[in-house]
């Protein structure tokens, strides 16, 4: 159940990243912080792939300040999506 909730948070962070121009900045920053905290927490537990979640969170925070491009946005979105979708359907 916890994995499904975390997956939902990942999907919401993708939506926040893609909808950055129309969403409140505080909401997008919150989703970036969510990914950073999740990435650090699971990395300390031994899952080093979760460091990429933290990097994705940093990218979202950087994108809030207008430093973004569609290619890294697409890469970050696909990476998070491929991690978030399977737990929802199992």
C-alpha distance (Angstrom), angle and dihedral (degrees) to the residues before:
residue distance angle dihedral
X1 . . .
X2 3.81 . .
X3 3.81 90.7 .
X4 3.80 90.6 54.6
X5 3.81 91.0 51.0
X6 3.80 91.2 49.9
X7 3.82 89.6 48.0
X8 3.78 89.7 52.7
X9 3.80 88.8 52.1
X10 3.81 89.2 52.1
X11 3.79 91.5 52.0
X12 3.79 90.4 48.4
X13 3.79 89.7 52.0
X14 3.81 90.1 53.4
X15 3.79 89.9 50.6
X16 3.81 89.2 49.0
X17 3.80 91.7 51.2
X18 3.78 94.4 48.1
X19 3.82 93.2 42.9
X20 3.80 93.8 45.2
X21 3.83 95.8 125.7
X22 3.82 93.8 56.0
X23 3.81 103.3 34.3
X24 3.80 126.0 81.2
X25 3.79 111.2 -91.7
X26 3.80 92.1 -127.8
X27 3.81 91.2 58.9
X28 3.79 92.9 50.4
X29 3.80 91.0 46.9
X30 3.79 89.7 50.5
X31 3.80 90.6 54.9
X32 3.80 90.4 48.7
X33 3.80 90.4 51.6
X34 3.81 89.3 47.8
X35 3.81 90.4 57.6
X36 3.80 92.5 45.5
X37 3.81 93.1 50.7
X38 3.80 92.1 44.2
X39 3.79 91.4 48.0
X40 3.79 94.2 49.6
X41 3.80 93.4 44.0
X42 3.79 96.0 51.4
X43 3.81 92.3 40.5
X44 3.79 89.7 57.1
X45 3.81 87.7 51.9
X46 3.81 89.8 58.3
X47 3.81 104.1 -92.8
X48 3.79 101.4 121.1
X49 3.82 93.0 179.5
X50 3.80 86.3 70.5
X51 3.79 88.6 70.5
X52 3.79 85.4 76.9
X53 3.81 88.0 59.7
X54 3.78 87.6 57.2
X55 3.79 91.0 49.5
X56 3.80 89.2 49.7
X57 3.80 88.1 53.1
X58 3.80 90.2 52.0
X59 3.80 89.3 50.1
X60 3.81 90.0 53.1
X61 3.81 90.3 51.2
X62 3.81 90.4 49.2
X63 3.81 90.5 47.8
X64 3.80 89.8 55.7
X65 3.80 87.8 64.7
X66 3.79 92.0 52.4
X67 3.80 99.1 -100.0
X68 3.78 101.9 124.4
X69 3.77 142.2 109.6
X70 3.78 130.5 -159.9
X71 3.84 94.9 -115.0
X72 3.84 98.0 59.6
X73 3.80 88.9 38.7
X74 3.80 89.4 56.1
X75 3.82 92.4 46.0
X76 3.81 92.9 49.2
X77 3.81 91.7 46.0
X78 3.80 93.9 49.8
X79 3.81 92.5 46.2
X80 3.79 94.0 51.1
X81 3.80 92.1 41.8
X82 3.81 93.6 52.8
X83 3.80 88.5 53.4
X84 3.81 95.3 44.4
X85 3.80 104.7 45.5
X86 3.86 103.3 59.8
X87 3.83 97.4 57.2
X88 3.80 91.3 52.2
X89 3.81 92.4 59.4
X90 3.80 98.0 43.3
